[in-house]
Amino acid sequence: MDNGLEKILEFIEEEDAKFIRLAFRDAYGIQKNISVMPSEIAKACKFGIPINAREIAGFRDSEESSLYLKPDPTTMAVLPWRPDSGRVIRLFCDVYTASGENFSQDSRYILKDAMEKAKKAGINFKFGSEAEFYLFKKDDEGNVTDEPYDNGGYMDIAPLDKGENIRREICLTIEKMGLTPERSHHERGPGQNEIDFHYGNPLKAADQMTTFKMVVNTVADRNGLVADFSPKPIKDKPGNGYHINLYVNDDNGEDLAKYAAAGIMEKIREMTVFMNPASDSYSRFGSGTAPDRVNWSETGDTELIHIDNYMGKTRVELRSPDALSNPYLVYSLLIHAGLYGIENKIELPAVNDEKGQFLPQSKKEAAQIAGESNFIKSILPEELIKIYTTV
């Protein structure tokens, strides 16, 4: 028996699981799933479970009418909010064609490919995330309102901060699923919260971000609220960022983070539409502490990139992305841009925290820059580029 299948079957038996949720993502990183019974797992591992490609955003233009999901045994997790008896297990899947080839538009595969390129170059990337979201109330009929859950401010405590118990429940739920939240606090906006994650390898970090968003939405709903990750939920209040921390070294332990940061700065305008895929993403730029220029500093204020050194490790914080982005695509592009900076030994420009070229000012501008980019064309399939650059 295949070792991966054996592990899944053992886990199913230990957890008394009755339903298996096979999860994947569309081109925008939105989680989708199909549920199967435990008796179907052997088939899933060997042949894959078919899905209708024509119904999935980003897959519709594929020549394949059916695609196949094969579970990754390393991603097994119990959904803690489901019944204790007859539990539900979630497995992330990779997407394959009928001929057994990786589906080129599957963003998880694209990330794996980027990681393999880094591995061959002897470079190790690790990512951590800091994701912000708002909590809004629902009315008596369960409809979403525009009223924030509280009026707390940055790092306030109860009673101003009403989100404390929600964040605790989110963190405890995520821990039960085998993930590692680091910190949580109230953010600047009313009803705005942030939860940060310990860094990990790129694939684990992307899976973690996908799980995190699912848990936040589920816990909020169970508490009669709705979570909003959009870049600008309230016009005159702080937007939601998805700050990404990078650590980069080679197989000998040499710290290469600054070269990687310089490569990212050089390519950031070409990558922006994938990191900020909504029209509203661009109204966040330059608002509050969100960046709007290609710049960096060591102070950590409103710049695109903040660089610091703690206990001998260089941390690069990229502050422009928002959480409507697909983390698998974002991390793929950052790896390629980082490798570009490392391979060419690109030096950071002088600290320019108040200057620098502007980031794209609209989705239309960002799409045009990406569509003309040979860098993007060398990484992503044409179909995927078209999806993001057609405005």
Secondary structure, DSSP 8 states (H G I E B T S, - for coil): --HHHHHHHHHHHHHTEEEEEEEEE-TT--EEEEEE-GGGHHHHHHT-EEEEGGGSTTTTTSS-SEEEEEE-GGG-EE-TTS-SSSEEEEEEEEEE-TTS-B-TT-HHHHHHHHHHHHHHTTEEEEEEEEEEEEEEEE-TTS-EEEEES----TT--TTT---HHHHHHHHHHHHHTT--EEEEEE-SSTTEEEEEE--B-HHHHHHHHHHHHHHHHHHHHHTTEEEE--S-SSTTS----EEEEEEEEETT--B-HHHHHHHHHHHHHHHHHHHS-STTHHHHTTSTT---BS-EESS-SS-SEEEEEETTEEEEEE----TTS-HHHHHHHHHHHHHHHHHTT----S--TT-S-B--SSHHHHHHHHHT-HHHHTTS-HHHHHHHH--
